[in-house]
Amino acid sequence: MKRFMDRIALIVLLAAAHPGVWAQSSPSSATPSAPASVPASVPASVPASAPASVPGPAAASALSEAEVRRIDAANNRITLRHGPIPNLEMPPMTMQFQVRDAALLQGLQEGSRIRFAAERINGQYTVTVVQPAP
């Protein structure tokens, strides 16, 4: 019974966090409003034609600014002195990140100013996008 209640609580939290996904077409309907071509696990706000790995306009606004402090190409790691990272609820600090793809480190130098996106992947903070700062 506890497991069932935990699942119900999770569904309620997800519905509260993404109200547009659970728009009802009729008073008795409680199913997601995603198109048939989009899996139910993808929110309806994500276009079916958008590749998952290509950052869109929303992702561009989620980029954080940082200064490259150290590059460890042998271990795919980078140390950044970064500003706030809203999606990770992280305040400004200096810390080391794993890098998803070694190609992201190409062209970077210590002292470079960048914009980047990071996620928590398998328990590690991982840089997924790097762009030169404007």
C-alpha positions in Angstrom: 0.0 0.0 0.0 2.9 2.4 0.8 4.3 1.8 -2.7 1.0 2.7 -4.3 0.7 5.9 -2.2 4.2 6.9 -3.1 3.4 6.5 -6.8 0.2 8.5 -6.4 2.2 11.3 -4.6 4.7 11.3 -7.5 2.0 11.6 -10.1 0.4 14.5 -8.2 3.8 16.3 -7.9 4.5 15.8 -11.6 1.0 17.1 -12.5 1.5 20.2 -10.3 4.9 20.9 -11.9 3.7 20.5 -15.5 0.1 21.6 -15.6 0.0 22.0 -19.4 0.8 18.3 -19.9 -2.4 17.3 -18.0 -4.9 19.5 -19.8 -8.3 17.8 -19.7 -10.3 17.5 -22.9 -13.4 16.6 -21.0 -14.4 16.7 -17.3 -14.0 12.9 -17.0 -10.7 12.7 -18.9 -7.4 12.5 -16.9 -5.0 11.4 -19.5 -2.0 13.5 -20.8 -2.7 15.7 -23.9 0.4 14.7 -25.8 -0.1 13.9 -29.5 -0.2 10.2 -30.5 3.2 10.4 -32.1 4.9 11.5 -28.9 5.6 9.0 -26.1 3.6 9.7 -23.0 6.9 10.3 -21.1 7.5 13.5 -23.2 5.7 16.6 -22.1 3.2 18.0 -24.7 5.2 21.3 -24.6 8.1 19.6 -26.4 7.6 19.5 -30.2 7.6 16.0 -31.7 10.1 17.1 -34.3 12.7 18.5 -31.9 15.7 16.2 -31.4 16.3 15.7 -27.7 20.1 16.6 -27.9 19.6 19.9 -29.7 19.1 22.8 -27.2 16.2 25.0 -28.1 15.5 28.7 -27.2 14.6 27.7 -23.6 17.9 25.9 -23.2 19.8 28.9 -24.5 18.3 31.0 -21.7 19.2 28.4 -19.2 23.0 28.7 -19.9 25.1 29.9 -17.0 28.3 32.0 -17.3 31.7 30.8 -16.1 35.4 31.3 -16.3 37.5 28.2 -17.1 39.9 27.7 -14.2 41.4 24.3 -15.1 41.1 21.7 -17.9 41.8 18.0 -17.3 41.3 16.6 -20.8 42.8 13.2 -19.8 39.8 12.7 -17.3 37.1 14.7 -19.2 36.9 17.2 -16.4 36.8 21.0 -16.2 37.0 23.3 -13.2 34.8 26.4 -13.6 34.2 29.5 -11.5 30.5 29.8 -12.4 27.5 32.0 -11.7 24.2 30.6 -10.5 23.0 27.4 -12.2 19.2 27.6 -11.9 18.3 24.1 -13.1 20.6 22.6 -10.4 19.6 25.2 -7.8 23.3 25.9 -7.4 24.7 29.2 -6.2 27.9 30.8 -7.7 31.1 28.9 -6.8 34.2 27.3 -8.2 34.0 23.5 -8.7 35.0 20.7 -11.0 32.5 19.2 -13.5 32.6 16.0 -15.5 32.3 16.7 -19.3 29.8 14.7 -21.3 31.9 14.8 -24.5 35.6 15.4 -24.7 35.0 17.5 -27.8 33.4 20.2 -25.6 36.9 20.9 -24.2 38.4 21.6 -27.6 39.4 25.3 -28.1 39.0 26.1 -24.4 41.8 27.7 -22.4 42.3 28.5 -18.8 40.8 32.0 -18.2 38.3 31.7 -21.1 34.8 33.0 -20.5 32.1 30.6 -21.5 28.3 29.9 -21.3 27.4 26.4 -20.3 24.7 24.0 -19.4 25.1 21.3 -16.7 23.0 18.4 -15.5 23.3 15.9 -12.8 24.0 12.6 -14.6 24.5 9.4 -12.6 25.1 11.4 -9.5 27.8 13.7 -11.1 27.5 17.3 -12.2 28.2 17.1 -15.9 28.7 19.9 -18.5 26.5 19.1 -21.5 26.8 22.3 -23.6 29.7 24.8 -23.9 29.6 28.1 -25.9 31.9 31.1 -26.0 30.6 33.9 -23.8 29.4 37.0 -25.8 
